[in-house]
Amino acid sequence: MIKTILFDVDGVLLSEEHYFDASALTVWELLISNNYLALSPNEYKIDYSKDEISGIRELVFENDQVLKFLKSRGLNANWDMIYLTFSYQLIHLLAQIKDKEYESINKWCLSPIDRNVLLEMGKVLGKYEVTVDYRLFLKDFQRSTGMKGDLFNFLNVLAKEKLGIDTAIFSEKGALWSVCEHVSQEWYVGDENVVNSTGRPSVQLGKLGYLANETTLASRMEIDELFASLVETGFTIGIGTGRPRLETVLPFGHLDWLKHFDNNRIITADEVFLAENEHPEKKSLSKPHPFTYIMAVLGKQTPVTECLNVNLPIKNGEEILVVGDSLADLLAARQMGCKFAAVLTGLSGKDARSEFEEQQADYILDSVLDIKGILEFRCNL
């Protein structure tokens, strides 16, 4: 009998579309803005129309095929998707000047790549005729059979192939990853919230962000009623999301959903980041690692070490239902020995059904609202 229900957020409760838009704008800005590589500074602005944003996303992510590919490899964090997409183009750009600038490229690829290094790279790239080619990403990455973190390591393989340089600089969430994260947060949370989000002010001022304009994947009231019904019936509910806390709590506050949740069971990217800093030997604790959902079960007050030392599958795992839209969620639930409900409102929509059927998800739902029917069937509500 199900007693605890843990919800992912993006693709289940809230639309990911704004995240993907912000991700495309981030890669675009890093490549063309004077604040970074400055390849086409005259094309950069902060107030793109919806059609312009759609066009940029279509270009950068190849009609979302790049995003779907990365999700199929268990990658669930937009920051990681941005990092892989931009880093690949950076390697591609440097490969075009390696015969003339090998010494500089070797220096850049053996030390942390921060914004100052990107500015230096941009000045050198500006001396030559170089081109970005978004179509090459999938062609190269489809040669890799790796999942999630292995894709970071594959960047180093590509650096060796294309630049002739042995480096490990791309396999870690270092300075360049942090640059990608910060630009993304500027776009998503806007000037008003960026310091609270990243601890640093905006490099490029003037971005409004999306936090106050989240799109729900069913009506706000119907989701509110679902949460209320579950709590009143005696279920424990929680959140396990790759979103940062600000981007979870603020929209939930706007939508009046927070009242249904115990704060100790809202686990976000912030808790994962703190745990990774506390245990650097673990490297990545984000999904599909089950840490997020384990802490949601045990509560945020539980020491990180205790969460990490839980024996898997967890005791009474069959009493827990994880509700997600991605392979990463499914894999996390499976490691825990929990039930998994796949919701077809994520990036791939109903096209994801075949993948979830192949992975033998316990339930496949058209909407998060369909959960109540499952629980009524199982628990005679």
N, C-alpha and C positions, 0 to 999 in steps of 0.2 A: 504493500500500500504506500502510495506517495504521501510524504509528509512535508517535504521541503521542495520549493520550486525556485530555481536560480535563473534569472533572465540576463542574457546579453542585451545590449542596448541597440547598437547600430544594426540595421537590417531586420530588427525584431520589433522594437518599439519606436525608434526614430529612424528617419531616412538617412542613408549615408551620402546622398547626392551632394550636399554642401561640402562634406569632407573631400569627396573626390574632385569637386570643383576647386577647392582650396589647394589640394595636392597638385593639380595640373598647373594652377597659377604659380605655385611655389617653384616647380621645375622651370617654368617659363621665366620667372623673375631671376632665378639664379643664373640662367644662361644669358639673358639679354640686358639686364639692368646694370647701370653704372655702379651700383652698390656691390656687384659681384663680377661676373666674367665680362659683362658689357659688350656682348656680341652684336646686339642691335638696340642700343639705348633709345633710339627715336621711336621704337615700337612699344616701349614700356609705359604703362600708366597704372593708376590705382583705381580707376573707375570704369572698368570694362562693362559693357552691356551684357545681358543674359546670352544673347546670340554670340557675342565675342568670346565669352567664357566657354560656351558650348563648343565653339570652334577650336579654342586652345586645348580643351580637354580631349576632343576628338583627335587632334594632331599628336599631342604628347603621349596619350595612352592608346593610340591606334584603335579608336572606336571602343575603348574599354577592354580590348583584348589583353593588354598588359596587366590590367587590374585583375581580370578573371584568371589569368595564368598564375599570378602571384598568390591569389587566394587558393587556387587549386593545389599549391605547394605548401599550404598551411600558414601562409603569411597573412596576418590579420591587422597589423598596425599601419596606418597611413604614413607615419613618419618613415617606417622601413621601406615602404613602396616608393616614397619620394627619394629616399637615399639611394636605393638601387637604380632607379631610373636616371637620376642626375649623375651619379657616379659613373654609370655606363657611358653617358654622353661625354663626360669629362675625359674618360680614357680614350674614347673615339676621337675627340678633338686633339688631344695630345699626340695621338698616333699619327696625325696628319703633319705634325711638325717635328717628329722625333729625329729625323735625319739632320736637322739644323739646330735643334735645341735639346739634344740628349742630356747634356750636363745639367741643365736646369730642371728637366723633367725628372731625372734621377734624384736630384735634391728634393724636389717637391714630393715625390712618392715614397721617400724614406723617412719623412717627418710628418707630424700632425698637419693636416690641411685645414686651416682656419680661414676666416674671412679675409685677412690680410694676404694670405697665400693665394686665395682666389683672385684678389685684385691684381696681384703680381702676375698670375697666370694670364689674366685678361689682357694686361698690357702687352705681353709677349704674343698671345694669340692674335691680337689686333694688328700685328705686323704682317700677317699672312692671310691668304684666302682659305678659310676653313669653313666647313659646313656641319650642321647638326643633322643626324639621320635617325629619326625615331623608329623607323621601320626595322632597324637592325637589332633592336633589343631582343625581341622574341626569337629571331633567327639564331642568335648566339646563346641565349639562356635556355632554349629548348634542347641544347646539347647537354645541359646539366641534368642529372637525375636527382639532384639534391632537394631537400626540403628546408624551408625556413632559413636557419643560420648558415646552412651549406651554401645558400645563394650569395651571402656576403663573401664567403671564402672563394666563390667562383669569380668574383670581381678581381681577386688577386691572380687567379689563373688567366683571366683576360688581360690583365696588366702585363703579365709575362709574355703572352702571345703577341699582343699588339704593340707593347712598348719595349719588350726585351728586358724588363726590370723585375727582379725578385723582390717582392714586397709583401708585407702582411698588413699594410696600413688600412686596407679596405674591409678587413674582416671584423673590425671592432666598432662599437658605437662610440667613436671618438669625436674629435673636433669637427670633422666634416658632417657627421651625423647631427651634431648639435646645431650647426649652421642651418641645415635643412629643417630641423625641428622648429627653430626660432622663426624662420620665414613663414613656415606653415602656420604657426600660432598667430603671427601678425594677421594673416589672411582670415583665420577662422574665428579668433576671439576678439580681434580689433584692438585699436589703441587703448581703449578704456580698460581692458582686462589683460593685456599682454604681460605687464610686470608681474601681476599675480600668477599668471600662468607659467612664466619662464624665469622670473627673477631679474629680467633684463628689459630695458626699454626698447621700443621699436627702432629698427634701423631706418625703415621707410615709414614715415608718418602718413596718416590720412586714411587708413583702412578701417572700415566700419565693423567688419566681422559678421558672423551669422548666429551668434548665441541666442539672440532674442527672437529669431525667426526659424526655429526648428520645425521640421515637417514630421508629423506623426504618421505611423503606418496603418493606423485605424483611427477612428475619431477619438479625440482627446477624452471625451466623456465615457465612451465605451471601454477604453483602456482603464480609466479611473474606476469604473464600475467593476471591471474584472479584478483589479487589485483589491478593492473593498470586499468583494464577494469571497475571494480566497482567504483573506485575513479573518473575516467573520466566520468562515467555515472551519477555521483552525489550522490552516496551512501556514508554515513559516515561509516568507518570501525574501529574496535577496537579489542583489545585482552583482554580476561579474563582467566587467567591461574593460576594453582596451582604451576607452576614453580617459583623459585626466579627470580628476575630481571636479575641477571648476566646470568642465564641459558636460559633466553629468548632473551635478547638484543644481547648477544655475538653471538649465532648461527644465529639470524636474520641478524646480520651484515655480518657474513661470507657468508650468502646466498643472500645478497643484497636485503632483503625484507624491511628493516627498512624505506627506503625512502617513502614507501606508507603510513606510519602510523604517526599520531599525537602522540607524546610521552605522552601527557595527557590522551590518551585513551589506553595505554598499562598498564594494571593492573595485578600485579603479587602477589606472596606470600609475597613479602616484604611489599606491601601496606596493606595487610591483617594483617600481624604481627604487624605493627605499630598501626593499628586500634584496635587490640585486647589489646595491651599494654595501649592504651589511654582509652579503655573502658573494663577493666577486668571483669566487671559484665556480659558482653556478652559472655564470655568464648570462643566459637569458631565462627569465622566469615567466615571460608573457606567454599567452596561448600559442601553441597547443600544450605547453606545460600546464599542469592542472593547478598550479599554485593559486591563481585568482579564485577559482571556484572552491578550493579547499579552505582558503581564508574566509570566503563568504559563508561556508558551512560552520566553521569554528568561531567566527567573529573576529573583527579587526583588532580587538584587544588581545588576541592570542599571539604570543611571541612568534616571530618569523621562524625560528629554529624548530618550534613545535609543529608548525604547518609543514615545514620541509621534511620533517621526520615521520610524518604520518605514513603508516603502512598502506600500500596500494595493492589491490583495491581497498577502499576505505570500509570500515565497519558499517553495516546497514546501508551500503551504497544504493541498493535497490529502492530505498525510500526517498531518494533524491532525483528530481527531474531537472535536467539542464535544458534550457530553451535557447537555441542559437540559430544562426543562419549560415554558418561556415564550417568547413572541414576542421578548422582549428578548434572550434567549440566541440564538435563531435569527438575528436581525438582526446581532448581533455576529459570529457565525460567518460569515455571508454576506459581511460587509465584509472579513473576513480571507481569504476564499476557502477556508474550511475545510468539511469535511463536518459535518453536523449530525444528531444522533439525538435526536428528541423523545420524552420519556418521559411516559406518560399517568398519572402519579401525583401531578400537581400539583393546584391548586385546582379546576380544571374536570374533572379525571379523564378518562374516556374521551370525554366530550363535546368535548374539545379536538382530537380526531382530525380533524374536518372542517377546522378552521382550519389545522392543520399540513399537511393534504393540499393545501389551497388555496395555502399558502405553499411547497409543494413541498419539504418537509423530506426529506432523503436517506433517513432511516429513521424509523419511528414504532413505538415499543416499548411493550408493556404494563408492563414493569418494567425497572429498571436491570440486572437479572440477565440480560436477553436480549441484552446487548451481546456477551457471549462468543460467542453463536451467529453474530452478524453478522461478527465478526472471524474466526471459524473459516471462514465462508463465503468471506470475502475473502482471508484470509491462509493458509488451509490449516493452521490450528493443530492 
